[in-house]
Amino acid sequence: METPPECVTARGPLTPGLHQISRDYEQEFPEVHVGARAVKRTTHNMENVDLENEELDSDEEWEQLIEATDPSALQLSTPLTLLRDQAFRERVCARLRDSSSQVLEGMLEGASRLRPALRVIGNLLATRCHWDLLHSFCQRLELPEFLLQLAGQMLHTERIRQQPWCVTVLSDLLAVLAAYFSSDFEVEPSGAGSGIKVLEQSAIQFLQLLEQLLAQAEMGLREQSIMCLIFICETVDQSSPAVSTPFYTHLLTTHRPVLAAVLRGTHSGRTEGPAGDRQATRERWDRLLGMHTAALAATCTVSPGATVCRQAKHQIAQYISDTLFTAESTSKRTRFIKGIQQPTLCLNTLKVLYSCCQVSKATCQLLVDEALNTLLLLLQCKLSPDDTILSQTVELTLYLLTILVIQLDHVPEPLEHSVGFITSILLQSHTPAHTCAAALLIIQLSSRGSPVEIRNEDTLQTFHMALLSSVQLTVLPPLDLGAFDGLLTLLVQLLNEGEPAALADFADSELWNTAWHHLARVLRLTGDRPVMEGETPRPGQPSPIPDWNTISPSGILAFLGLATLVFTAVPYQCLPLLASPTSVVTTTLRQLLSDGFLDHLAQRLEPSAEAWVDSAHDVVLRVCQLLCFPFAMDVEEPMFSDILLALLEGEFVRHLVQVILHRLPVPSAEIALSLLCRLVLSGDAFVEQFVSSWPPSSRYLASLLQCGQTAAASACLSELLSLLAQVGRSPAGRALPFLREALASGEEAGAEAGEGRALLRALQHPDAAVRRKACGLAGRLLGEAGGEGGRRPLLDQVLARLRDPDPGVREAASLASGNAAYRAGPGPGPGPGSAQALAAALPALVGLLSDARPRTRRHAAWALHNLAHGGGAAAAAAGLGRSLLRAAAPQRLLELACRDGRAGVKEAALAALRALARWPQVREVLISMKSCEKLSVVCQHTKQRAAFSGSAGLVSPRSSAQSVLHHCNRLLEILTPTHSA
């Protein structure tokens, strides 16, 4: 493996902050002063300035104020004292207005009186000492509107432009404006009301002046104008979209000549000065060229804090690409690209190229053709950018190479030959930002066939150190990816391709734990420490925006893929991670299912044309897969109880309900519904959470039925019906009222309305699993205590399913019929005529006594028992008895009791015969069939079987054998009145 040069491995990352481009420029041009002009560095205080007794109109007094407010040497109390002094503010305001009026009259005296006031104002703004005081100070002076208007009037007045002091005054005005725009106090919360509006208006107003300022022959004035533009870009980038988007839109449309002038200044040739001044002129031209390049980078580069204006900056980058990177602009493009080789232009040139490549494949191809070898030399530190920007240059070059590979979807040959060197950066660099950027590039190279050799033992340690570090980004990763996306994806690949033992070792390693904590930090759940109870957002609290720049949605998906891989390989090592409601794993998974996170995820994905995750449901489904592991394994009771308690306290049921109803496409919710169903099966506390979370008015069941007959829709429908049936079985107080309302099967609405109609449709669904689960839910409704009328259509559909071709549906229908038969007696039943409907279905029920499934035979027998046991009026009872005889129910039940090998089936058949024997006609039929002899044989065989199995005592009254003997003996007593007990 190649060894990266010391310049890559030895230097740590720079710490970026606000105004990164201007700071980069200052690093590249240390001799250029930015903002307020420099003054002598001496120590001053306010002792020589008497604000109360001396007039501030003397030159000496103003000179003392300039020295006292010098940002390089002032005392902290000085600006605060001045800004709080009402008299000082009024005198500065008066001086500013009086002298400005004189300037507009073309008076030299006005210029000489205005300049000291501007120096003091600029010094105070440069201190950034107190946001509220500065905001109030600017409001009183009407800054920056007053200065912008003054500059505009000077530029548009020919008589003033001809004055020898005009350039000097304009330079002072621009210095104050630069101090104002770089102070960024207007974007602070204290000034968020009027300050944001002032910033928006003044930034656009400055654009109106900039075209004329850039046309000035005096290079110093142009430099200061460009620097103001850089400061404005950096300040609006940190503000709200209400400021940044209109600003860049105006720059690209209304004020496009300004953008064109800035772009033109990046590749225009030098103008040679007089022979004696050529060196100085050349240096000034180089400096101006660098400032134009820095300004162009500021307009199109999306910095880590400027994501709100991403789309607007991409449009500007597209304009630059269409203007500069075309076949007709070869010479201009060549001059611009050569900036990579110049230390003072390198970084900002890379930023412009990087921005343009993200929006233009044509630019990517031109860069591969004309500059790829130069980029590789830069990566290998064979070119010499300034040391202060070297780390950023390496990081940006790696990202630029990554975007070239992604956009062109192939690996150019020179880059193919550099895979070993890039791998060495990944494994040997001591700068986490380089490690992350190299990993992202390696993933793109390997996915396109480039051979990459990485050993696990080397990589895991490198990844661990990177995850433990705080990576300070100086530029956003390409195409909305996160800085750590490449590391996570590479980690998944390495573990997936390694030996199975490697996964077990990884699950025991500190890296596994560190990775979870890193994701928690990205989700803003915690800082650089474990998640503690009470730190996660509670209901009603806004959810923090995740740090998408560190791990993007696709990176989160890669991490969840890694977690699934580890859980699958060593599940028993991973389950304890879910056993505490405050563990980092539980809190992280809960956050990934929360409404707040999913809202942020949807916002992140929606505007992205290159979304690497199709939709939020990909993340949700991976989380649900992880949470299903405890229910798919044989877990010891204490551990399983702890996991259930953690899921209960974490309110996962509530999150799952919201995800199912509002986040997942209807046919894609099978895993989430299955998980929800298993939670509801785990206890009444989960049922209560479900009932409290699921809106009874939801039309979700009807929506599933409208999805057609796809396998996914059928699976979801089956899970939902099973879930609702389980809710109906719960003794929780609100469960049954909730179920009645959810299905809209009340007496007034009728079963044909709302979700009741949906349940009827489910009973006729083409998928047998759906019909089976629908029968289970219908049986719960038909058999609920205190059931009301209006369910005859539901009963008819259930009875129709007794002849269903699917054995599972027949089993569920027989059970539901038994529930309906239980309520068909003298008490309130499923509805008028339910007994008649059941009587009409007797042939089907009797036919099920011969079904191949023992459970179906048992349910059918109990259904006959319930129907016969219901009683009712004498006339109705007599009619039912005749119907039972016509269906040959006694004969079939007796045969079942005598010949079936299942004790449960025998018990149900004997219980049904006891209920039927209440009718004299039935008793006569049974006696004629010599039932007493047959039943005696059943009793004898049952006793022998019980004795043989070691249960001769038959101690337990609940045992099957005891129940069979009990029913058999009671039936014998009914059939033989003289029989002695």
N, C-alpha and C positions, 0 to 999 in steps of 0.2 A: 504494500500500500504506500502511496506517495505521502510525503510529509508536507503539510502546508507551511508556508513561510512564517517566520516569527511575527510578522506584522499582523497575521490573522489570529494566531494563537495567544499572543501575549497581551493584547489590548482588551480592556473591558469596554462595555457599551457606554456611550454617552447618555446622559439623562436628559431626555427631551422635555420641553415645556412649551409654554405659550410663545408665539413668535419664533418658531423653530427656523423658518426660512431666513428671517432677518439675522438670527444668530449664526446660522450657517454662513451667511454672507459676511458677517463681521469676522468669523474665523478665517474665511478665505481672503479678506481684505482688512487686516488688522489696523491699517493706517487710516481707514475711513471712519469718521465719527458719525454716528447715527442719532437722529433726534435733536434735542437741544444742543446748541453749539457749546463747545468746551470753553471753560474759563480757567484762570489760574487756580491751582489747588492749594489754597491756604485756609487756615481755620478762621471762621467767622462766627459771630453770634449776634444777637439782637441788642446788645448793650449800646451800640452806636446809633441805633435807630429809635427815635422817639416818635411813636405813632400819635401821641396825643397833642404835643406842643409844637412840633415842627411841620411845616408845610412840605408836602411830598413833591413839589414842583421843581426843586433844585436838582441840578445834575448830580451834585455830590450825594444828596440823599438817595437818589435812584441808584447810584453806583454802589452805595452801601447795601441797599436792598438786593441788588444783583449778587453781591458777594455773600450776603447772609443767607440767600436761598440757593446758593450753588449746591447742586445735588451731591457733588463729590466730597464736600467737606462740611455740610451743615449739621447742626445739632437737631435731634429729633423734635425738640420743642419748638423750633423756629417756624416751620410751616404750619404747625397746629395753632400757634399763637396768631399768626397772620390770618389764617383762614377763618378763625373764630372772631376776628376783629371786624365789626361792622364798618367802622370808619375807614379801615384799610380797603375793604372791598369797594366802598363808595368812591374813594379817591382814585383807585385803579380804574374803576369804570369811567369816571369823569375824564381822567387822563387819556384813556383809550379812545373815547369818543371825540374829545377836542382835537387831539393830534391827528386822528383819522380824517376829520373834516379838513384840516389843513393839508394833509397829504393829497386828498382829492382835489384841492385847489392848486396843487402843484408847488406847494411851499416847502422849501428845504427845512425850515424850522419844524414843520409838522413831522417830517421824517425823523429828525434828530430827537424829537420828544416821544415819538411812537416806539422807537427801537428799544429803549430801556424798559418800557412797560411790557413789551412783548418778551423781553428776556426774563423778566420776573415771572410773568405768567407761565412761560415755558419751563422755568426752573421748578415752580410749584407743581405743575402737572407731572414733571419727571419724578418727583418724590414718591408719588402714589401712596401718600401717607395715611389718608383717611377717605374712604370712598364717599361717605355722605357729605363731608365738608367740601370735597372737590366737586361733587355733583352740584351742590348749592352754589359754590363759587362760579362754576361755569354757567349755571342758570342766570345768575345776576349779571354776568358779562355777556350773556346771550351767545356763548360759545358752543359750537364752532361757527354757527350761522353768520355771526358778525364778521369774523375773519374771512370766511369764504366769500361773502358779499364784497368785502373790501378788496380782496384779491381779484375778483371778477371785474369790479369797476376799474381797477388799475389796468388790467389786461385789455379792457375794451376802450380805454381812453388813450388816444394817440398822443396827446400832449403829455400825459404822465409817463407813457412808455419811453418817451424821448429824454426823460430826466435821467441824469447820470446816477442818481441814487435809487432808481426804480428797482433794479435787479437786487440791490442790497435789501431793500424793504421786503420785496417778494420773498427773498431767501429767509428773512426773519419770520415772515408769516408762515411759510412752509415748515420752518423749524418748530413753531408752536403747534401747528396742525399735526405734525409728526408726533410730537409729545402727547397731544390729545388722543390721536388714534391708537397710539401704542400703549396708553395708560389703561385701556379697557375697563375703566370703572363704570362705564355706562352699561356694561353687561352684567354687573353685579346685581344681586337681588335688591339691594337698597335703591338702585336706580332703574329697576326693571319696568316701572310704569312708564314715565315720560322718557327716561334715558334711552330705552330701546328704540322708541320712535324717533328721537333725535339722531341716534346713530344711523338709522336707516336713511333718513332724509339727508343728513350731512354727507354720508358716503356717496349717495347718488349725485348730490350737488357737486361734490368734488370731481366726479367723473366728467361733469360738464366743463370744468376748467382744465382738466388734464390734457385734452387734445391740444389746446393752445399752449399749455406749459411745455409739452414735449416738443413743440415746434420752435422753442426758443433756441437761439444760437449759443447762449451761455450754458456750458456743460454742467456747472455746479447747480444751476437752477433745475436742470433736467434730472440730475442725480437726486436732489431732494424731492422732486415730484414723484420719481419712481419709488423712492423710499416710503413716501406717504402711501402710495398705492399698496406696497407690500404690507405696511402696518394695517391698512384698512382691511385687506384680505384676511390677515391673520386674526384680526379682531372680530370681523363678521363671521368667520369660521367658527368661533367659539360662542356665538350668539344663537338666537332661535332661528328656525326656518323662516319666520316672518321677516327677518332682516336679511339673511344670507341669500335666500332664493331670489328675491327681487333684485338684489344688488348684482348678482352674477347674470341674471336675465337681462338687466339693463346693459351690462358690459358687453354681452354677446349680441344684443339687438340694437337698441337706441344708440349706444356708444361703442359700436363695433370699431369705428376708426381708432379709438384709444387702444383697443386690443391689437388692431393691425399695426399701430405704431410701436407698441411694445414688442410685438413679434418681429417687426422689421429691424428693430434695434439689436436683435440677437445675432444677426448675420450681416449687418451693413459693414462696409469697409471703413478704414480709418481715413481721416483727413489730416494730411501732414501740415504741421505748423512751420513757423520760421525755423531757419537752420539751427539757431541757438536753443530753441525751445522744443525741438522735435522729440527728445526723450521724454520730457514732461508731458507733452501733448499725447504721445503714444501711451504713457501710463494712464492718463486721464481717460483716453478712449478705451483702454482695456478695462478700467474700472467701470466705465459706463456700460460697456458690453456685459460685464458681470452682473451689474444691477438689472439690466434688461432681462437677462436670463433668470435671475432670482425672481423678478416680478412675474415673468411668464410661468415659472414653477409655482408661484403663489396662487395664480389664477386657476391652475388646472390640477394641482396635486391635492388629493384628499388625504389630509393628515389625520392621525388618530382621533383628534378632537373635532373633526369637521365632517362627520358622517351625515349630518343633517342636510348638507348641500351637495351630496354625492352626485345626484343626477345633473344638477346645474354645472358642476365642474366637469363631468363627463362630456357634456355638450361643448364646453369650451375646448376640451382635449380633442374632440372630433373636429372642431373648426381648425385647430392647429394642424392636425393630421391632414385635413383636406387642403390646407394652404401650403404647408411646408414639405410634406412627404408625398410629392407627386412627381410624375415623369418630367413635368415642365420646370420643376424647381431643383434640378440636380445640383447646381452650384451653390444655391442657398442651403440646401439640405447638407451638402458635404461640409460647408463651413460650420454649420451648427453642430453636426455630429462630431467634428474634430474637437469640440469643447470637452469631450471625454478625456482627451489626452492632456488637457491644460489643468494644472492643479487648481487654479482659481475658478474654473468653470465646471469642473468635473461633476460635483454633487448635484448642482441644480440642473445641469444638462441631463443627467441620469433621471432626475425626477420628471422632467418634461417627457423624455422618451418613454419612461415607465407609464405615465398617464396616457400617452397617445397609444401605446401598444395595447392597453386594456380595452380600447374602443375601436381599434382598427387592425384587422389582420394584414391589410396591405402594408401598414407601417411595420408590422412585425417582420414581414418578408424582406422589406428593404433593409431593415436593421440586421437581419441575418446575413444578407448579401454584402453589406458594406461595413458592418461594425462588429460582427460576432468575435472575430479574432482579437480585436481591441478589448472587448469586454472580458474575454478570458485572460488576457494579459493583466487587465486591471484586477481581476479576481485573484490572480497569482502574485499581486503586488509588484509586478514588473514595470508598472507605471507608478508615478510618485505623487499622489494627491497629498494635500496637507495632512499632517499627522492628526490634527484635531478632528478631521472628518473622515479619517480612514476607516474606522469601524462602521460608520453609516454607509460608506461607499461599498464595502464588502457586502453588507446586508442587502442594500438596494440592488446591487449587481446580481446576487443570487435570485432575488425576487423577479428581476427583469428577465433572466434566463428562464425562470419558471413560466412566466407569462408567454414567452416565445414558444416554448414547447406546447403549452396548452392551446394557444390560439392556432398554431400551425399543425398541431396533432402529429408531429413527427420530431425525431431527434436529429438535428444537423450533424454531419460527420465530425466537425471540430469539437462539438460538445460531447459526442460519443467517446471521443478519445480522452476527454477530461473527467470521465466518471470517477476514476480512481482518486483524482485530486479532490473532487467535491466530496467523496466519501471520507477522505481524510479530514476535511473541514468538519464534517458531522461528528466524527469520533474524537477529534483532537483539539478543536477550538475551545478556548476557555470563555468565550462570549456566548451566553445562552441565545441571544438573537441570531447569531451565525448558525448555531446548532439547529434551531428551529427552521430557519430559511433553507439550510442545506437539506434537511429532512423533507421539506415540501418539494424541493427540486428532485430529490432522489426518487420520491414516490412517482412523480410524473415520468421520470426517465425509465424506471423499472416497469411501469405499466405499459410502456411503448417498446419493450423488448431490449432495452439496454441492460447488459449484465452488471449486476451490483452484488458485491460480495461483502456481507456483514456478518460478524460472529455475534451470537447472542450475549455472551459474557461481556464483550466490549460495549455493546449497545445499551444494555439495561442500566449499567452504571452511568453512562452518558445521559440517558433519558432521566434517570433519577436526579442527577445534579441539575438538569435543565428545569425539571418540574419544581424543584425546591427554590429555584431562583426567581426573582422578579424581573421579567423581561420588559424593558422599556422600549416600546416601538417608536421608531422615528418615521416610519411610513407604513401604511396599511398593507397587509399581504394581498396578493392578487385576487381579483374576482370574488371579493367578499369572503375569502377564506380566513381562517384564524391562524395565528402564529403557531399554535401547537397542533394544528390539524395533521400536518405531515408526521410529527412524532407519534401521534396516536395511531394513525393508519399504519405506519411502519411497524409499530409495536404489535398490532393485530396480525400483520403478515408474518412477522418473525415467530410469534407464539403459535400461530396456526400451522406453520410449516415445520416447527420443531418437534422434539420428542414429547410424548404425553407427560413424562415426568417434569418437563420444563414448566408446564402449566401449574402443577402442584407446587413446585418451588416458587413460582411467581406469586401464587396465592398466599404463600407464607412470607413473602418478601416485604420490605418496607416500601418498595415502589408501588405495590398494589394499594396500600393505604394512602401513600402520598398522592396517587392519581385521583382518588376519590376526594381528598381534601382540596386538590387543585380545582376540580370541577365545582366543588362547593364555593370556592372563592370566585370563580367565573360567574356563578349564579348569584353572587353577592350575599351568600348565606353567612359568610364568616370571613375573617381576615386570615392571617398566617398562623392559625391555631385551630384546634378541633372545634366542631360545631357544639355549642352549649345550648341547653334548654332555654327557651325564651328568646333566642336570637333570630329565629326564622319569622317571616312576616305572618301575622295573624289575620283572620278574616276581617275585612274592613280596612286593612292597611294596604297602601299601594305596594305592589311588587317592584323591586328594583330592576332596572334594565340590565340584563346580563352583559358581561364583557365580551361581546361578539368578536372583538379584535384579537382576543386571546384564543378562544375556541368558538368557532362558528357553528351554525346548526349542523353542517355536515360533520364537523369535528365531534359534536355531542353524539351524533349517530354512530360515529366510529368508536367512541368511548363505550357506548351501550353495546355495540357489537363485541368489544373486548370483554365487557362484563358478562355478556351471555356466554361467550366462549369459556371463560373461567368458571362460571356457575355450572355449565354443562359438564366440564371435566372433573371438577372437585366440588360437587354440590354440598356435601356435608361440612366442608371447610368454610363455605360461604354463608350458609343459613344463619349462623350466629350474628352475622352482620345485620340481619333484619329483626333481631330479637329485642331491640330497644327503640323506643319512639324518638330518642334523641341522638341515635347513632348517625354518623355522617352519611351512611348509605340510605337509611330510612328517610332522613330529612331531605336528601338530594332527590330521591325518587319522588317523594311527595311534591317537592317544588316543580319537578318536571311535568307533573300532572295538574298543576295549579292553573287557574284561569289567568292569573297575572303573567306567568311565564309564557303560556300559550298565546296570549295576546301579543306579547313582545316578539315571539317567534313568528307569528303571522305577519306582523309589521315588517320584520326583517326580510322575510321571504317574498312578500308581495311585490315590492318594487324591483326585485332583482331579475334581470333578464337571463342570468346564468345561475339560477337557483340550483344548488347541488343537492337539495332535499326537495322532493316533489311537493310535500305538504307536511303540516305538523303531525299528521297521524302516524308517520313513520317513527317519530320519536315516541309517541304515545304507545304504539304497539310494542316497541322494544321494552319499555318500562313495564308494561303488563306481562310480557313474557318472563321478566325477572321475578315479578311478584307471584307468578303461578308456580314457581319451583316448590315452595313448601307444601302445596296441595298435590303435587305429583310424586311425592316421595313418602317413604315410611319414616316419619319423624317422631322421635320420642316425645311423650306427652308434655313434660315440662318445657321443652324447647318450643313445641308447637303452640302451647298456651302463651308463651312469651311473645311469639311472633304475632299471634292473633291480637293480643293486647296492644302491641305496637301499632298494628294496622288499624285497630279501633281508635286508639288515642290520636293517631295521625289523620283520622277522618278520611281514609282512603275511599270509603263508599261514596261519600259526598263528591270527592274529586272524580271518581269513575262515572258517576251519574252525569255530571256536567260534561265530561269528555264524550260520553256516548251520545248525549242529546244534542250537543252543540259543536263538537270538534270533528268527530269521525264521520266519514261518508257512511250512509246507512248500511250498505252491504259489507263494510269493512270492520265492523265492531264485534266480530265473533269472539276474539280473544278477550276483549274488555268485558263483554257480557258474560263470558264463561268465568272470568275471575270474579266479577260481581256476584254471580250466582253462587260460587263457592264460599264467598264471604257471608252471604245471606244464610247459607246453609249452616254456618258455624255458630250461630247463636242469635237470640232475640235482640241483643244490643245492636247487631248489624242490621237486623230487620227494621228497627226503629230509625237508624240512620238513613236507610233506604227510603222508608215512608216519608221521612222529613225532607228528603232531597228530591225525590222524583215527583214532578208536578202531576197530579191526577188528570189534568186536562190535556196531557201530552198525547199527540197523535202518532207516537213513534211506532206502535204496533201496526197501525194502518199504513204508515209509510213503508214499513218492511214488506207488507203484502203487495204494495204497488211496485216493488222492485223487480217483478218478474219471477221466473222460476230458476234463477241462477243458483248454483250450489252455495255461494257465499251468502246470498240473501236467505236461503232456506236454513243454513246453519245459524245465522243470527236470529231468525224468527224462532227456531227451536229453543235456543238458549233463553230468549226473552220469555217465552211461554213457561219454560221450566222455572225461571226466576219468579214470575208472578204466582205460579202455583205454590212455590215454597213460601212466599209471603203469605198466601192464603192459609197455609198450614200452621203458621206461627201463632202462638197464643197471645202475641203482643196485642195490646188493647186497640190500637188503631189499624191493625193489619186488614181486617175484614171490611170495615168501612172504606178504607183506602182502595181495596181491590174492587169493591162494588162501584165506587166513583170512577176509578180508572177505566173500567170496562163498560161503564154507562149501561148497566143491565138492570137498572131499577124498574120498579113497577110502572112508573109514568112514562119513562123514556122508551121502555120496551127493548127487547133484545135486538131489534132491527135498527137501533140508532147507535151512532157514535162508534166507540170501540167494540160494543156488542156485536155489531155487524162484522167487525174485523175478526172477532173470535169465531163467528159462524163461517167466515171465509177460510179461516185457518183450519177448521174441521174438515173442509173440503179441499185442502191444499194437495197438489200432486205429490209432494214429498211426504213419504210415510212418517219420517221422524217428526215433521211438523204436526201431522194429524195426531200422532201419539201424544205429544206434549200438550196439544190443544185439548185432547180428551182428559188429560190429567187436570188441567186448569178448570175445564168445564165441570168435572166431577167435584172439584172443591166448591164451586159456586152452587151446584145443585144440592150438595150435602151439607151446606153451612147451617149452623143452628139458627133457628128463627128465620129461615129463608122466606122471601116474599114471592108473590106470583109474578107472572109475566115472562117466565123462562121456558114456555112450551116450545118455541122454535129451537132453543138450545138443546132441550131434551130430545127433540126429534132428530137433530143432527147426531147427537151422541148415540142414540139407539140405531141409527142407520150405520154407524161405524161397527156395530156388532158383526156385520157381515163383510167387514173390510178384508181385502185380500192379504194384507200384511198382518202377521201374527202379533207383532208388538202393538199395533193399533187395536186389534181385537181385545188384547189383554187390558189395555188402558180403558177401552170403552166398557168392558165388563165391570171394571172397578167403579167407573163413573156411574154406570147404571145402578150398581148396588147403592151408591150414595143417594141417587135420586129415588130409588125404591124405599130407602129408609125414611124419606120425607114424604112419601106418597100416601101415608096412612091418615089417621084422624087429625093430626096436627097440621099446621100450615106447610104446604108443600110447594113444589116447583111451579105449580100453576093449575088452573082448572083443567081437568081431563088428563092429568099426569098419570093417574092410576090406569085409565083406559089406554093411554099410550104405552105404558109398560106392559099391560096385559096383551096388547097387540104385538108386542115384541117378544112374547114368551117363546115362540118357536125358535127365534134366534138365540135367546138365552139358553134354552134347553139344548140347542145344537152345540153350544160352546162347552157343554159338559163332556163332550168327546174331543175337545181341542187337544192338540199335541202338547201344548204348554201346561204344565201343572198349575202355574199361577192363574192362567186363564180359567181353568176348570174350577179352581177354588173360588175365584171372584164371581164366576157365574153362579155357583152354588150359594154363596152368601147373598148375591142379589136376589135369588129366589127366596131365600130365608127372609130377607128384609121385606120383600114384597108381601109375602104371606103373613109375616109377623105384624104388619102394619094394622091389620084389622079393618076397622071402619064400620059403616052401616051394615046391617045384616044382609040387606038385598045385594049391596055391592060386594060383600064378602062371599055370598053364595055364587055370584057371577064370576068372581075371580077363581073360586074353587073349580067351577066347571071349565074355565079356561085352562087351568093347570092340568086338569085331567085330559082335555083335548090335546094338549101339547105333550102328553105322556111324561110329564115332569116326575111323578112318583116313581115310575118304572126306571127312568134314567138315573135318578138320584140313588135309588136302592142299588142299582148296578154299580154306580160309582163308589158307594160306601163299602160294598163288598169286594170289589176287584181292584180298586186303585191302590197302588203301592205307596203313595205319599200320605203320611199321617195328617198333614194339614188339609189335604183334599178330602179325606175321610171325615174329618171333623166338620168341615163346612157342609158336606152332603148330609151327615146325620143331623146337624142342626137344622138344615132346611127341611128334612123329613119330619122332624118334630113339629116345625111350624106348620107344615102342610097337613099333618095328622089331626089338626083341630077340626077339619071338615070331615063329617061322617063318610061322605062319598070316598074321600081319599083313604080313610082308615079301612073301608071295605076293600078297596083295591089292593092295599098293602097286605091285608090279611089273606086275600085270595092268592097272593103271590108267595105265600109261606114265608113272609118276612121275618117272623119270630125265629124260625129255625136258622135262617141265614144270618140274622143279627147275633144269635147266640154263638155261631161259629166265628163271627167277627170278634166278639168279646173274648172268646177262648184264644184265638190267634194273637190278639193284642196283648193279652196277659203273658202268653208264652214268649213273645218277642221281647217284652219288657223284662221278663225274668232272665232271658238269655243275654240281654245286654247289661245285666248287672243292676237293674233298677227294679227289682221285684217289689220293693217296698212302696214304690210310687209315692214317695213322700211329697213331691212338689205338686200342688194342685194345678199349676200352670203347664205342666208337661203335656206334650201332644198325646201321649198314651193315656194319661189320666182324662184328658178332655174327650178323647174318642170313647173311652169306657163310660164316662159320665153321660154323654149324649145317647150312647147305645142303650144303656140301662133305662134312661128316662123314656126313650122311644118304646122299649119293650114294655114298660109299665103302661104306656098309652094303648099299645096294641093288644095287651093281655090284661084286662082289668082285674082278673083274679090273681095276677102274678104277685107273689109275696116278695117284699123287699128283703 
